[in-house]
Amino acid sequence: MEKYPAQRFEKNWIYSPITEEIVKWTDSFSSYLTKKEEYINPLSTSQLRKFFGELKRIESNFKEKKCDLPMLKPMLAYAVGRDKNERGRNKTKIKEFSEEINKGLDAIRNDDNIEKDFKNFLKIFESIVAYHKYHGGK
């Protein structure tokens, strides 16, 4: 498997057990998110943790809070919108983060598999958080 950005989030990752390849991708994606580029800053830990906190809140009582899953996409859109500089460009890598995470959210099926899919998505996200910290995310 290639590294991010050559390899993008794949929907089928949500439907099967987490593999070593998926973990390697989360490592490369997190590494990308922590690197400063010419006009764009790394994704901050607070940006990442805010979304992670929402996922954990939903997980805490999934049966009652699963209806909040569709609201995660507007939450990401708001974060991307808030992150603009005076030229209308994002200051951080929140847009890239949002694009990949939205693919995972889109993959969560709204049927009998919803809880299993959400748990797999959460595991992938936890790996992103862990590697973000490992790579020096601030």
N, C-alpha and C positions, 0 to 999 in steps of 0.2 A: 504494500500500500504506500502511496506517495504521501508526502507531507502537505500540510496546508501552506499555501493556497492552491496548489495543484489538485489536491484531494479536498473535496467539499463534503459536508455532512450528508449522509445517505439515509433516506427514510427507513430502509430495511434494518438499520442498526437498532431501531426501536422495537422491532418484532422478534429479535432473536437474542440469545444470551450475549453478554458483553465479551468480546474477544480481545486478544492481545493487540490486534491491528487497530481496533477502535481506541484502545488506551494509548497507543502510539500516536494516533491522530490527535487525541485530546492534548497530548504533550506538545505536539508541533503547533497546534492552534493556540494553546496558551502561551507558548514561546513567542509566537507572532504578536499576540495581544500585548505583551509586555515590552516590546521593542519600539523605541522612538524612531520615527522616520522624519524626513525633511520638514513637512508641514503638519504632521499629525503626532499627537502624544499617545502614549500607551493607555490602554483601558485601566481605569483606577480600580483598586480593590473595593472602594465604596460603591462604584457602579455595578460591579459584579455581585457583591454581597446583598445589595438591595433586591436584585432579582432572585438571588438564592434564598433570601428570607421569605419571599412570596411563595416559592416552591415548597419550602419547609412548612409554611403555614397551611398550604393546601394538603400536604402529606399528613399533617397532624390529625386531620379528621377528614380523610379523603371522601368518604361516602357523602358527607354534607357539603364539602367545599369543592367537589369536582366541577360544579357549575361555574366556578371562578376561573377555570382553565382558559376559556376564550378571552378573558380580560388580560391575559399575560401579553398578548400581541399589542394591544393599545398601550400597555405599560412600556413596552420596548420602544414603540413608536414615539411616545412622549419623551423618553430618555434621549433618543436620537435627535428629536426636535430641539430639546433644551441645550444640546451640546454644540450648537452652531456658533461660529465666530462672526465678526463683522462682515466678512466676505461671503457668508452663507455656507461655509465649509464646516465639517465636523472638526472639533478640536482634538478628539480622541478617537480610538478605534471602535467606538460604540456601534457605528453603522455596520461594520464587518461582523461584530459580535451578534448584533440583532439579526442580520441576514442568516447566519448559520443556526442560531437558536430557533428562529422562526421555522426553519426546515424541520427541526425536531418536533416543535409544537404541532406543525401541520401533519406530522406522521402519527400522532396519537389518535387512535381510532375511537370514535364515539359509539362504542357498542360494548359487548361483554368483555372485550380486551382492554378497555380504557385504563383500568388500574394496573395491569401488567405493563402496558405501554408506558404509562406515566412513571412507574418504578424504574424501567430501563432508561427512560429519558433522564430521570433524576440521578441515576448512577453515572451516566455520561457527564452530566452537569457537575456532579461532585468531583469527578476526575479533572474537569476543566478548572474548577476552583483550586484544587490541590496543586496542579501543575502551574497555575498562575502564581500562586504563592512561591512555589519552588523556583520559578524563573525570575523572582524578584518583583512581582507585582506590588505596586504601592497604592 
